Every structure is written in structure tokens, then in C-alpha cells.
Amino acid sequence: MKEITIWHNPKCSKSREAMDILTQNGCDAEVVRYLEEAPNKQSIQKVLKMLGVAPRELMRTKEELYKELHLKEEHEDEALIDAMVQHPKLIERPIIIKGDKAIIGRPSERIEVFLKS
């Protein structure tokens, strides 16, 4: 089993940058292309717990879809998680998971610090 997992979108420059950092640090990461294979509710809940954040903090709130779905007005965590399951494009990227901890790799400088922890 690989020690590092990354939720990756190859079209995203920050996500590609994270992949480069992992490679430069000799990490053989499991790559989850979450837009192609959307995470289920339990996976998102697990990542939220690892991150120690509320669902909205994992969301791309500037995404047009976020506005179209009127998620700013949504106050139920379950509804926000359900929106991410149905529309993985709303999930912030990249997410790097190591053991029982995770980070959102923005800014990318956080990734190297995280890898050394």
C-alpha cells in the first residue's frame, strides 16, 4: 500500500504542481482522479475529519457551479457533502493524504512541510 494519496485533477495547475512536488520528494503516491471516479459520501466525510475542516472549507466556493446551486445559502453540512458527491468539481484540490492526516495543497509550500511531518 502506498503511503501517500493525492486527489488529483490533471487539468489543474496547482494539482500538477503538487504531483511534481511529490515526485521530487520521492513519493510514490496513489493518484485518485476524483473527477473521473467521484468519491462517495463516506470518503468525503473521512477526508473532512482528517483535514479538521467543515464541508464548506473543502469546497471551491468561487466555482460557477457553487453559485448556480445556491450553496452559499445552504447551512446543512450533509447537503454540502451531498453536493460534493454529486458534483466532485466542487471539491478543492489537490488533497494530499498521509496516514490519518490530510491537507489541501494550497499554497503548494504546505505540501513539503506536510510530507516531512
Helices and strands as residue ranges (DSSP letters): E 4-7, H 13-24, E 30-32, H 41-51, G 55-58, H 64-68, G 71-73, H 77-86, G 88-90, E 95-98, E 101-104, H 109-116
